[in-house]
Structure formats: C-alpha cells, structure tokens
C-alpha cells in the first residue's frame, strides 16, 4: 500500500471517529485518542469573529487570530 492511501485511510477514520457537540458558546470536540487516565481527549473551541479560542477544560487558555 502506498503512503498516500495510508494517509487517506487515516483521515477517513479520524473524520468518522471525531465527534462534536455544541455546549453553550463552545463546541466540545471528542477525539478517538486516549489520555493517561484512559479517557478520550476532549478540547473545547469557541469562535468569536476572527479569533478562535481553544481550551481543554472550558476555561479559555489558548487563542489564535
């Protein structure tokens, strides 16, 4: 199998496995990856005009413009 096909398969799997839910003004994104406590890794995203805020516990810590 060629690398392009492996990447395409991985992206397809990842899109299928990631879930999201709107919670208030945030989107909760749940990934198929596990943390050290064996829980799925979740991040929260809020979009405000041209700024995207990222956090892992629903209190803003990171943002990108």
C-alpha positions as a Markdown table, in Angstrom:
| # | Residue | x | y | z |
|---|---|---|---|---|
| 1 | Unk | 0.0 | 0.0 | 0.0 |
| 2 | Unk | 1.3 | 3.4 | -0.8 |
| 3 | Unk | 1.7 | 6.2 | 1.7 |
| 4 | Unk | -1.0 | 8.4 | 0.1 |
| 5 | Unk | -3.5 | 5.6 | 0.5 |
| 6 | Unk | -2.5 | 5.1 | 4.2 |
| 7 | Unk | -2.9 | 8.9 | 4.8 |
| 8 | Unk | -6.3 | 8.9 | 3.1 |
| 9 | Unk | -7.4 | 5.9 | 5.1 |
| 10 | Unk | -6.3 | 7.5 | 8.3 |
| 11 | Unk | -8.0 | 10.8 | 7.6 |
| 12 | Unk | -11.2 | 9.0 | 6.7 |
| 13 | Unk | -11.0 | 7.0 | 10.0 |
| 14 | Unk | -10.3 | 10.2 | 12.0 |
| 15 | Unk | -13.2 | 12.1 | 10.5 |
| 16 | Unk | -15.5 | 9.2 | 11.3 |
| 17 | Unk | -14.3 | 8.9 | 14.9 |
| 18 | Unk | -14.2 | 12.5 | 16.0 |
| 19 | Unk | -17.5 | 13.8 | 17.5 |
| 20 | Unk | -18.6 | 17.3 | 18.5 |
| 21 | Unk | -21.4 | 18.8 | 20.4 |
| 22 | Unk | -22.4 | 22.5 | 20.9 |
| 23 | Unk | -22.4 | 23.4 | 24.6 |
| 24 | Unk | -23.3 | 27.0 | 25.2 |
| 25 | Unk | -20.9 | 29.1 | 23.2 |
| 26 | Unk | -18.3 | 26.3 | 22.9 |
| 27 | Unk | -18.0 | 23.2 | 20.7 |
| 28 | Unk | -16.9 | 20.1 | 22.7 |
| 29 | Unk | -14.7 | 18.1 | 20.4 |
| 30 | Unk | -14.0 | 14.5 | 21.4 |
| 31 | Unk | -11.2 | 12.7 | 19.7 |
| 32 | Unk | -10.6 | 8.9 | 19.4 |
| 33 | Unk | -7.3 | 9.3 | 21.3 |
| 34 | Unk | -6.9 | 8.4 | 25.0 |
| 35 | Unk | -5.0 | 10.4 | 27.7 |
| 36 | Unk | -3.0 | 8.9 | 30.5 |
| 37 | Unk | -6.2 | 8.3 | 32.5 |
| 38 | Unk | -7.6 | 6.2 | 29.6 |
| 39 | Unk | -10.2 | 8.9 | 28.8 |
| 40 | Unk | -10.9 | 10.3 | 25.4 |
| 41 | Unk | -9.1 | 13.5 | 24.8 |
| 42 | Unk | -11.6 | 16.4 | 24.6 |
| 43 | Unk | -11.0 | 20.0 | 23.6 |
| 44 | Unk | -13.3 | 23.0 | 23.6 |
| 45 | Unk | -13.4 | 25.6 | 20.8 |
| 46 | Unk | -15.1 | 29.0 | 20.7 |
| 47 | Unk | -15.1 | 31.2 | 17.7 |
| 48 | Unk | -15.5 | 35.0 | 18.1 |
| 49 | Unk | -15.3 | 36.9 | 14.9 |
| 50 | Unk | -11.8 | 36.3 | 13.6 |
| 51 | Unk | -10.5 | 34.7 | 16.8 |
| 52 | Unk | -10.6 | 31.0 | 17.7 |
| 53 | Unk | -10.2 | 30.1 | 21.4 |
| 54 | Unk | -9.0 | 26.6 | 22.4 |
| 55 | Unk | -9.1 | 25.1 | 25.9 |
| 56 | Unk | -9.1 | 21.6 | 27.4 |
| 57 | Unk | -11.4 | 22.4 | 30.4 |
| 58 | Unk | -13.8 | 25.0 | 29.2 |
| 59 | Unk | -11.8 | 28.0 | 30.6 |
| 60 | Unk | -10.0 | 29.9 | 27.9 |
| 61 | Unk | -6.3 | 29.3 | 27.8 |
| 62 | Unk | -5.2 | 29.5 | 24.2 |
| 63 | Unk | -6.3 | 31.5 | 21.3 |
| 64 | Unk | -5.4 | 32.1 | 17.7 |
| 65 | Unk | -6.2 | 35.1 | 15.4 |
